[in-house]
Amino acid sequence: MRRFIYATLSLLLTTLSSCSKSSSITPGATSSTLHINLPEEPVTMDPRKGGDSYSCSLHFLLFDGLTRITEKSSGDHGIADRVDLSEDKLTYTFHLREAKWSNGLPITAYDFAYSWKSMLDPSFPAPNANMLYPILNAEEAKKGLVSVDAVGVTALDEKTLVVTLKTPTPYFLNLTSFCAFFPVCKEVAQNHPEWADKASPLFTCSGPYTLTEWKHGNEFLLDKNSSHWDIDNVSVDKIHISLVKDENTVLELFDQGKLDLVGMPFTNISVDAAETLCKKGLLEACPVGRTLICSFNVHHPILSNLNIRQALSKAIDREAIASSVGVLGDSPALNFVPPALKRGKNIPLIEPMNAKEARAHLQAGLQELGLEVSDLEKITLIYPIQERARSVVQILQENWMKHLGVKIELQSVTFKDFLTSINQGNFDICHFYWLAQYDDPMNILDRFRYKTNPKNYSKWENQEYIDLLEASAMADKDEREQLLQQAEELIMRELPIAPIIHTSILRMKQPYVQNLQTFSIGFTPLQSIHLEPHSVDAKEIFKKS
């Protein structure tokens, strides 16, 4: 029986409290510090170069974009206070409000044009550069086919940015609310390439917070940005971010009142702890566009065979994984796009585990390749060092051995090494999760449009799939939904990836943490949190059954 079978997604958090600590708010205090944790140091503080979730978490706090994610919209006004759209839906004119960098310089349209075009330079390391590809000549520039000067981004003056798209893109304003579109200060970045490497007067940002301290491998301290255009709506004065890898240690810190918030998108709650905390009603689950998957390298001499990929996918007991590793709101992934990006729709596109069919596909694939079952034991699955990932891959290994007689090797690597390997295509099978970057199914589907997409780790490409995605750009709402559905069905037939479970993100907060919100991409606006006065010992709650 499933451990947490489709439990309610309503907030289950009961009263928690925290023991006092020197840096936290006390009754009657006029300032506040929020304490959170990250298990790994972000790869980069430059939003143009970010690709991992930990970097993005910091970028959303330190930088701002033309639009932003709010309760009202996934593309609400940000630094742009007005947007004009041409009749043909190809040209967006952004009118910037009066806003400043943390160093006091005005944020201008030139900063946006410089930042986006630098990402499209073929030599610039920008994992999310593909998100700019709806812009005219953006993809061509990244491939070195045209100059970045030909890209459809023009600063008419300091406060007017004109963006021309190659085709209508209904979700473009949602795109610009993702942190990869947040600019850097042109003057600083051009003259000081090392500006983002440490906390210093050179570190220049535009978001609700500034970087005050950065002790590499240890902690960060963020202060409210006094230059921020929306400072009146920044409630938390300081954010202290510790860097502790062990999930159980993080839970102990929360228990001791040294952390105010745990859970994704910052630190995972361990699987074992989640079971206990769920029974106590201390967890809340937020449905987001997040899926645990396996990605197959389709250029691998064995995994290039569709029958082999089908065998491996059909042998996965997704129900068992959801039962033993899943938590509140998790469900077997029998499709490609997370339900949170499809208004809750969860239409199965592949069958649940079918051992008989899996073995039939395996035999067909081996015959086509002229191989024996033992040849598949050369295949290795890599995964980042995380408890949940380890639990999932161990079940996968057991499934493949039990149903196919194939022992796939497992290899755990650091998160940084994992990213390096999958970005370079240096893997056979990799296990990870993806989290949507904007609130639209295209965010997941578009990653597989071209094999050159940095996030298309499998390097799969299909012309029919490309045609469906391109046709969707010109379609009305209903037709677009049908075309995207057809694209999803096609990729689930080809199986460059094997989705495993769609997940919610779990979190636990102290009772004085109020107005905590999480949106479909997992974004949590910490600046909107209110910290109420508190003084009660949190550990008493954990002692309750």
Secondary structure, DSSP 8 states (H G I E B T S, - for coil): --TTTT---S-----------TTS--TT-S--EEEEEESS--S-S-TTT--SHHHHHHHHHH---SEE--SS-TTEESSEEEEEE-TTS-EEEEEE-S-B-TTS-B--HHHHHHHHHHHTSTTS--TTGGGGTTBTTHHHHHTTSS-GGGSSEEEEETTEEEEEBSS--TTHHHHTTSGGG----HHHHHH-TTTTSSSSTT----SSEEEEEEETTTEEEEEE-TT-TTGGG---SEEEEEE---HHHHHHHHHTTS-SEEETTTB---HHHHHHHHHTT--EEEEEEEEEEEEE-TTSTTTTSHHHHHHHHHT--HHHHHHHT--TT-EE--SSS-GGGTTT-----S-S--HHHHHHHHHHHHHHHT--GGGGGG-EEEEES-HHHHHHHHHHHHHHHHHH----EEEEE-HHHHHHHHHTT--SEEEEEEE-SSSSTHHHHGGGS-TTSTT-TT----HHHHHHHHHHTTS-HHHHHHHHHHHHHHHHHH-SEEEEEEEEEEEEE-TTEES----TT----GGG-EE------THHHHT--
